[in-house]
């Protein structure tokens, strides 16, 4: 039987049906006025967990069931309650109780995802032959083990078993249910006639393989999270919007409706609603998902599509400079300016800039490469943070703030001061009136959360899960930068473009001053 995570809408229906089925929870009187003892609670929860794992993963192994049961019993929900609070049949329906358990399962999957994701940057050391084995020997052993399996049994079965073995080896036998399900999901995504080719390709690139497995686990979280949100709404546990805020950590794909300000969550970027949206956000909070971005940038800068690549970049942090923590990187690519990638550097740390593809592409090199155009808006504080915290000296900068200065001077105006991004956006004729209204709205909402003079606190950039308004605020800064870039290119003409590029790189050298100096609003010579 296909697991829930391998199925489409019918899988969602099957899981909702399982949530509504009745399970024995004992007499309600046992929950009146006192907490049941651990042993009694374990005996009640264990069979329900077993049924959940059977539907979700088509695998209810003893090790997995025991581990998830222990996790649920120790778990505390957003209101401070534990699962015993929801076991009283007089207070909560079976569906509400099991929806709460399913949320805890989501958290357990998230914990395992993080464990696996932490191994992606260190891929040469994850598969060991012996304690003193060299990385090259370990990588060779991975391929040899897979080739043996492919020869000895049906290739699809061998691939699933191989992936299941990776989960057991790296995460322990309690992850058996995850390994079997993810193996089936990977098999479902490859051409059956190309199983051998795909399998050997993955075994040659352990980091790429692990990144893929992480993304499948993230997909599981999002699918389960969506079911939990709907069950909470339908059972009156919380509104859909409240459930969305509580469960946001399980999603990486978002859409923003600029007419209403609504942020919605999605199971994957392939959903029709996501593809049709004019403002999409992809949260990169794992090395697995970062590998997708790096692969995409690699393809873009190699000129596969015949177009010259440009990346719009922006940064957010705690009073960002050499002394203030860099927390988020926002990036938009020329091939799809409606999609903003938000990279969570606060979670991933310095390895976010050093993680590389099989071809060696990493964010540090992309930012430092003169030949890759980076569209920026006043890079001074951003580069100050990049240089002093991460040892990165960006080059190839087209500074939109300087382009706006060049535009006014090109029109014969006397320019003494630079303008902010919000003002530049509102002056751009390509931006429609509703988009300008939203720009002001999200600008005000965001600054109200982090600017102390508006009652905010910069520390909000370090709080996780990431605040929904902060996510949209950060993404919005990058959403229209490529539009501004195209507009300024036409406005200033070829005479000014090289001068803006030179001035942008010079401006980035602000970081080389011995002591930090607050950037001035004076308009420089270009």
C-alpha positions in Angstrom: 0.0 0.0 0.0 1.4 3.4 -1.0 2.2 5.6 1.9 0.3 8.9 2.4 3.4 10.8 1.5 3.6 9.1 -1.9 -0.1 9.9 -2.8 -1.9 12.9 -4.1 -5.3 14.1 -2.9 -6.4 10.6 -2.1 -3.6 10.3 0.4 -4.9 13.5 2.2 -8.4 11.9 2.3 -7.1 8.7 3.7 -5.2 10.4 6.4 -8.2 12.6 7.4 -10.3 9.4 7.5 -7.8 7.8 9.8 -7.9 10.8 12.1 -11.6 10.5 12.4 -11.6 6.8 13.3 -12.3 6.1 16.9 -9.5 4.7 19.2 -9.9 3.5 22.7 -8.7 6.2 25.2 -10.1 4.7 28.4 -12.9 6.1 30.5 -13.2 9.8 30.7 -13.2 9.7 34.5 -9.5 8.7 34.4 -8.7 12.2 33.0 -10.9 14.1 35.5 -8.7 16.2 37.8 -5.5 14.4 37.5 -2.9 13.3 35.0 -2.7 9.6 34.1 0.5 7.8 34.9 3.2 7.5 32.2 2.8 3.7 31.8 -1.0 4.0 31.3 -0.6 6.9 28.9 2.1 5.1 26.9 -0.2 2.1 26.5 -3.0 4.3 25.1 -0.8 6.4 22.8 1.3 3.6 21.4 -1.4 1.9 19.2 -2.6 5.2 17.9 1.0 6.1 16.9 1.2 2.8 15.2 -1.9 3.5 13.1 -0.6 7.0 12.2 2.8 5.6 11.0 1.0 2.9 9.0 -1.1 5.4 7.1 1.6 8.1 6.8 4.7 5.9 6.0 3.3 2.4 5.3 5.7 1.4 8.0 5.0 0.9 11.6 8.2 -0.8 12.7 8.6 -1.4 16.4 11.6 0.9 16.7 9.9 3.8 14.9 6.6 3.4 16.8 8.5 3.3 20.2 10.6 6.3 19.3 7.7 8.4 18.1 5.6 7.4 21.1 8.3 8.5 23.5 8.7 11.8 21.6 4.9 12.6 21.7 4.8 11.9 25.4 7.6 14.3 26.1 6.4 17.0 23.6 4.8 20.3 24.7 2.5 22.2 22.5 2.4 26.0 21.9 0.1 26.4 24.9 2.3 24.4 27.2 0.1 21.4 27.3 1.2 17.8 26.6 -0.7 15.0 24.9 -2.5 13.9 28.1 -4.5 17.1 28.0 -6.0 16.0 24.7 -6.7 12.4 25.7 -9.9 13.2 27.6 -12.8 12.0 25.3 -15.2 14.3 27.1 -13.2 17.4 26.0 -11.7 16.5 22.6 -12.9 14.4 19.7 -10.8 11.5 18.3 -9.8 13.7 15.3 -8.7 16.6 17.4 -6.7 14.3 19.7 -5.0 12.5 16.7 -4.4 15.8 14.9 -2.4 16.9 18.0 -0.4 13.7 17.8 0.1 14.3 14.1 1.6 17.7 14.8 4.0 16.1 17.2 4.9 13.6 14.5 5.7 16.6 12.2 8.1 17.9 14.9 9.7 14.5 15.2 10.2 14.4 11.4 11.6 17.9 11.6 14.1 16.8 14.3 15.3 13.9 12.0 15.4 16.2 9.0 17.7 18.5 10.9 20.0 15.6 12.0 20.3 14.4 8.4 20.7 18.0 7.0 23.6 18.7 9.3 25.5 15.9 7.5 25.0 17.4 4.0 28.1 19.8 4.2 30.2 17.0 5.6 29.3 14.4 3.0 32.8 12.8 2.6 32.7 11.6 6.2 29.2 10.3 6.4 29.6 6.8 5.0 32.4 4.9 6.8 34.2 1.7 5.9 36.3 1.8 8.9 37.3 4.6 11.4 40.5 5.5 9.5 38.9 5.2 6.0 39.8 8.1 3.7 36.9 10.1 2.2 37.7 8.8 -1.3 37.4 5.2 0.0 34.1 6.0 1.7 32.6 7.5 -1.4 33.8 4.4 -3.4 32.2 2.1 -0.8 28.8 3.9 -1.3 28.8 3.2 -5.0 30.1 -0.3 -4.6 27.4 -1.2 -2.1 24.7 0.2 -4.4 26.0 -1.5 -7.5 26.0 -4.9 -5.6 22.4 -4.3 -4.6 21.4 -3.4 -8.2 22.9 -6.6 -9.5 21.5 -8.8 -6.9 17.8 -7.7 -7.0 15.3 -5.7 -8.9 16.7 -2.3 -9.5 13.7 -0.3 -8.1 13.7 -2.4 -4.9 17.5 -2.0 -4.6 17.3 1.8 -4.8 14.6 1.9 -2.1 16.5 -0.5 0.1 19.7 1.5 -0.4 18.1 4.7 0.7 16.5 3.0 3.6 19.9 1.7 4.6 21.3 5.3 4.6 18.6 6.4 7.0 19.3 3.6 9.4 23.0 4.1 9.2 22.9 7.9 9.8 19.8 8.3 12.0 19.4 4.9 13.7 16.8 2.1 13.3 14.0 4.4 14.7 14.2 6.2 11.3 13.2 3.0 9.4 9.8 4.4 8.6 11.3 7.5 7.1 13.8 5.6 5.0 11.3 3.4 3.5 8.9 6.2 2.7 11.5 8.6 1.3 13.0 5.7 -0.8 9.6 5.2 -2.4 9.2 8.9 -3.0 12.6 9.1 -4.7 11.8 6.1 -6.8 8.4 7.7 -7.8 10.3 10.8 -9.0 12.7 9.0 -11.4 12.1 7.3 -14.7 11.9 3.6 -14.0 13.9 2.9 -17.1 16.7 5.1 -15.8 16.9 3.7 -12.2 20.5 2.4 -12.7 21.7 5.7 -14.2 20.0 7.8 -11.5 21.2 5.5 -8.7 24.8 5.6 -9.8 24.7 9.3 -10.3 23.4 9.8 -6.7 26.0 7.5 -5.3 28.8 9.4 -7.0 27.5 12.6 -5.3 26.7 11.9 -1.7 26.0 15.5 -0.8 23.5 15.8 -3.7 21.9 12.5 -2.6 21.6 13.6 1.1 20.2 17.0 0.0 17.6 15.2 -2.0 16.6 13.1 1.0 16.4 16.2 3.1 14.0 17.8 0.6 11.8 14.8 0.6 11.6 14.9 4.4 10.7 18.6 4.1 7.9 17.6 1.7 6.6 15.1 4.2 6.5 17.8 6.9 4.6 20.2 4.6 2.0 17.6 3.6 1.4 16.6 7.2 1.4 20.2 8.3 -1.4 21.0 5.8 -3.5 18.1 7.1 -3.0 19.3 10.7 -4.0 22.9 9.8 -7.3 21.7 8.3 -8.0 19.4 11.2 -7.4 22.1 13.7 -9.8 24.4 11.8 -12.5 21.8 11.4 -12.4 20.7 15.0 -12.3 24.3 16.4 -8.9 23.9 18.1 -7.8 27.1 16.4 -8.5 29.2 13.3 -6.8 28.5 10.0 -4.7 31.6 10.3 -3.7 30.8 13.9 -2.8 27.2 12.8 -0.8 28.6 9.9 1.3 30.7 12.3 1.8 27.8 14.7 2.8 25.4 11.9 4.8 27.8 9.6 8.1 26.0 10.5 7.0 23.0 8.4 6.7 24.9 5.1 9.3 26.3 2.7 6.9 27.5 -0.1 4.8 30.7 0.3 2.7 33.0 -1.9 1.9 36.6 -1.1 -1.3 38.3 -2.3 -0.3 42.0 -2.5 -3.9 43.1 -2.8 -4.9 41.6 0.5 -1.5 41.1 2.3 -2.3 37.4 2.8 0.6 35.0 3.1 -0.3 31.4 2.3 1.7 28.2 2.8 2.1 25.4 0.2 3.2 21.8 0.2 5.6 22.3 -2.8 6.6 24.9 -5.4 4.9 22.8 -8.1 1.3 23.6 -6.9 -0.7 25.4 -9.5 -1.5 28.3 -7.1 2.3 28.8 -6.5 3.1 28.8 -10.2 0.4 31.3 -10.9 1.3 33.7 -8.1 3.0 37.1 -8.8 4.9 37.0 -5.6 6.4 33.7 -4.4 8.8 33.0 -1.5 11.0 30.0 -1.1 12.5 29.8 2.4 15.9 28.2 2.4 16.4 27.0 6.0 18.3 23.7 5.2 21.4 22.7 3.4 19.2 20.4 1.3 17.1 23.2 0.0 20.2 25.5 -0.4 21.6 22.9 -2.8 18.6 23.5 -5.1 19.4 27.2 -5.1 23.1 26.6 -5.8 22.3 24.2 -8.6 19.9 26.8 -10.1 22.5 29.6 -9.8 25.1 27.4 -11.4 22.8 26.7 -14.4 22.0 30.4 -14.6 25.6 31.7 -14.7 26.7 29.0 -17.1 24.4 30.6 -19.7 22.5 27.4 -20.4 19.4 29.5 -21.3 21.5 31.9 -23.4 20.8 34.9 -21.2 23.2 37.0 -19.1 22.6 36.3 -15.5 21.9 38.9 -12.8 21.0 38.3 -9.2 19.2 40.8 -7.0 20.5 40.5 -3.4 19.5 42.0 -0.1 20.3 41.3 3.5 18.7 41.7 6.9 20.0 41.4 10.4 20.4 42.9 13.9 21.5 46.5 13.1 23.4 45.0 10.3 27.1 45.8 10.0 30.4 44.2 11.2 29.0 44.3 14.8 25.4 43.3 14.0 24.5 39.7 13.2 23.6 38.9 9.6 20.4 36.8 9.7 18.8 36.6 6.2 19.9 36.8 2.6 17.2 37.5 0.0 17.9 36.7 -3.6 16.0 36.9 -6.9 17.2 35.6 -10.2 16.6 37.1 -13.7 15.0 33.9 -15.0 12.1 34.2 -12.5 11.8 37.6 -10.8 8.5 36.6 -9.2 10.3 34.1 -6.9 12.4 35.4 -4.0 14.7 33.0 -2.1 15.1 33.8 1.6 18.2 32.1 3.0 18.2 31.7 6.8 21.9 32.4 7.7 20.9 32.6 11.3 20.1 28.9 11.2 22.7 27.6 8.8 25.6 29.7 9.9 28.9 30.2 8.0 28.4 26.9 6.1 25.6 28.6 4.1 28.3 30.4 2.2 30.7 27.5 1.8 28.3 24.6 0.9 29.1 23.8 -2.7 27.6 21.7 -5.6 29.3 18.8 -7.3 30.8 21.4 -9.7 32.1 23.6 -6.8 29.6 26.5 -6.9 29.1 28.2 -3.6 27.6 31.5 -2.5 30.9 33.0 -1.4 32.3 32.6 -4.9 29.1 33.8 -6.5 29.2 37.0 -4.4 32.9 37.6 -5.1 32.9 36.8 -8.8 33.3 40.1 -10.8 31.6 38.5 -13.8 28.4 37.7 -12.0 26.2 40.8 -11.8 24.7 41.4 -8.3 22.0 44.0 -8.2 22.2 45.7 -4.8 20.6 48.6 -3.0 23.3 50.4 -1.0 25.7 47.6 -0.2 27.7 49.3 2.5 26.3 47.8 5.7 25.7 44.5 4.0 29.3 44.2 2.8 30.6 45.3 6.1 28.8 42.4 7.7 29.8 39.9 4.9 33.5 40.9 5.0 34.0 41.0 8.8 31.7 38.1 9.8 32.2 35.7 6.8 35.4 36.9 5.0 33.5 37.7 1.8 34.4 40.7 -0.4 31.6 41.1 -3.0 32.4 42.4 -6.5 30.3 43.0 -9.6 27.9 45.3 -7.9 25.2 47.4 -9.6 24.0 49.7 -6.9 20.4 50.8 -7.5 20.8 53.7 -5.1 23.6 55.1 -7.2 21.7 54.4 -10.4 18.9 56.6 -9.0 21.4 59.3 -8.4 22.7 58.9 -11.9 19.2 59.1 -13.3 18.5 62.4 -11.6 21.9 63.8 -12.7 21.3 62.6 -16.2 18.2 64.7 -16.3 20.3 67.7 -15.3 19.2 67.8 -11.6 21.4 68.9 -8.8 21.7 65.8 -6.5 23.0 66.1 -2.9 21.5 63.1 -1.2 20.6 59.5 -1.9 17.1 58.1 -1.7 15.8 55.0 0.1 14.5 51.9 -1.6 10.9 52.5 -0.7 10.9 56.0 -2.3 12.6 54.5 -5.4 9.9 51.9 -5.7 7.1 54.4 -5.4 8.6 56.5 -8.1 9.0 53.5 -10.5 6.3 53.7 -13.3 6.5 49.9 -13.8 5.1 49.4 -10.3 1.3 49.5 -10.2 -0.7 51.5 -7.7 -1.8 48.4 -5.6 1.8 47.2 -5.5 2.9 50.6 -4.2 0.2 50.6 -1.5 1.4 47.1 -0.4 5.0 48.3 -0.5 4.2 51.1 2.0 2.1 48.7 4.1 4.7 46.0 4.5 7.4 48.6 5.0 5.5 50.0 7.9 4.6 46.6 9.4 8.1 45.3 9.2 9.8 48.4 10.7 7.2 48.4 13.4 8.5 45.0 14.5 12.2 45.7 14.5 12.8 49.5 14.8 13.1 50.4 18.5 11.7 53.9 17.8 8.5 52.2 16.5 8.2 49.9 19.4 10.1 47.0 17.8 13.3 45.0 18.5 16.0 44.0 16.1 16.2 40.7 17.9 13.1 39.6 16.0 15.4 38.7 13.0 16.8 35.9 15.3 13.6 34.5 16.5 12.5 31.1 15.0 10.1 30.2 13.6 10.6 33.3 11.5 7.8 35.9 12.0 5.5 35.9 8.9 5.6 39.7 8.6 9.4 39.7 8.8 9.6 36.9 6.1 7.4 39.0 3.7 9.2 42.2 4.6 12.6 40.7 3.8 11.4 39.1 0.6 9.6 42.2 -0.6 12.8 44.3 -0.6 14.3 41.9 -3.2 11.0 41.2 -5.2 11.1 44.4 -7.3 14.9 45.1 -7.5 15.3 43.5 -10.9 12.4 45.6 -12.1 14.2 48.8 -10.8 17.4 47.5 -12.5 15.8 47.3 -15.9 14.1 50.6 -15.5 17.3 52.4 -14.5 19.3 50.8 -17.3 16.9 52.4 -19.8 16.8 55.7 -17.9 20.5 56.3 -17.5 21.7 54.7 -20.8 25.1 53.2 -21.7 27.1 56.3 -20.7 26.3 55.9 -17.0 26.1 52.1 -16.6 29.9 51.5 -16.4 30.3 54.4 -14.0 27.6 53.0 -11.7 29.2 49.6 -11.7 32.6 51.1 -10.8 31.1 53.2 -8.1 29.2 50.2 -6.7 32.4 48.2 -6.3 34.1 51.3 -4.7 31.2 51.8 -2.4 31.5 48.2 -1.2 35.0 49.0 0.1 33.4 50.9 2.9 34.1 47.7 4.9 37.9 48.2 4.7 37.9 51.2 7.1 39.6 50.3 10.3 36.6 51.3 12.5 33.0 51.1 11.5 31.5 54.3 10.2 27.8 54.8 9.8 27.1 55.2 6.0 26.3 58.8 5.0 23.2 59.8 3.0 25.3 62.2 0.9 25.2 61.4 -2.9 28.7 60.6 -4.1 30.4 61.5 -7.3 29.9 58.8 -9.9 
